[in-house]
Amino acid sequence: MVVEVYAGKDRTQVPYESKGKGGFKRAKFVFKAVSNHTELHFLAHFTP
């Protein structure tokens, strides 16, 4: 599984391998707001 984070024109991807027992992985995403309205989008993609 890959978690993607978008903010404006910036993007980062964090891979995560699920072991079926719950869990998490920390990641850091640094961005600079380029307008008064900034959105963050978190997307998770699963490929079997």
TIDRENGU-523714 format. One record per atom (N, C-alpha, C): y, x, z. Coordinates in steps of 0.1 Angstrom, whole numbers, plus 2048, in hexadecimal, padded with zeros to 3 digits. Example, Ala and Ser with C-alpha at 12.3 -4.5 7.8 and 13.67 -1.06 7.14 Angstrom:
residues 2
7C788484E
7D387B84E
7DF88484E
7EA880847
7F5889847
80088184F
end
This chain:
residues 48
7F4809800
800800800
80C809800
8168047F9
82380C7F9
82E8027FD
837806806
8427FF80A
84E805803
8567FD7FC
8628017F5
86E7FB7FC
8788047FD
8857FF803
8908027F9
8987F87F6
8A37F97ED
8B07F67F4
8BB7FD7F1
8C87FB7F6
8D27FF7EB
8D87F67E5
8E17F97DA
8D98007CF
8DD80C7CB
8D68137C0
8CB81D7C6
8CA81E7D3
8C18277D9
8B48207DC
8A98287DC
89C8237DE
89382E7E4
88A82A7EC
8808337F2
87282B7F3
8678337F2
85A82D7F4
8538347FF
84B82D807
844832812
83582D810
82C83680E
81E83280D
81882F81B
80F82581B
808822828
7FA81E825
7F182482C
7E382182B
7DE819837
7DB80C834
7D680383F
7C8806843
7C5806850
7B8808855
7B27FB85A
7B97F0858
7B47E385C
7B57E086B
7BC7E9873
7BD7E7881
7CC7E5886
7D57E287C
7E37E187F
7E87F087F
7F57F1880
7FB7FE880
8087FF879
80E80A879
81B80C873
81D81A86F
82781D867
82C82A863
83B82A863
84183486A
84F83586B
85483C85E
86083785A
86783E84E
87583D851
87D84584A
88B84584C
89284483E
89B83B83D
8A2838830
8B1839833
8B884382E
8C6845830
8CD841823
8D7838824
8DF834819
8ED83281C
8F6831812
90482F814
90882280E
90E819815
91380C80F
91E80F805
91C80A7F9
92680C7EE
92F8007EC
92D7F57F3
9367E97F2
9367E27FF
93D7D77FF
93E7CF80C
9317C780E
92A7C5804
91D7BD805
9127C7801
9097CA80B
8FE7D3809
8F17CC80D
8E77CC805
8DA7C6809
8CF7D1809
8C67CF813
8BA7D7814
8AE7CE810
8A67D3807
89A7CC803
88D7D4807
8847CE80E
8787D4812
86C7CD80A
8657D5802
85A7CF7FA
84D7D77FD
8427CF7FF
8357D6801
82C7D27F6
8267DC7F0
81D7DB7E4
80F7DF7E9
8067D77E6
7F87DA7EA
7F07DB7DD
7E97E67DB
7E07E87D0
7D27EB7D5
7C87E27D3
7BB7E57D8
7B47F07D1
end
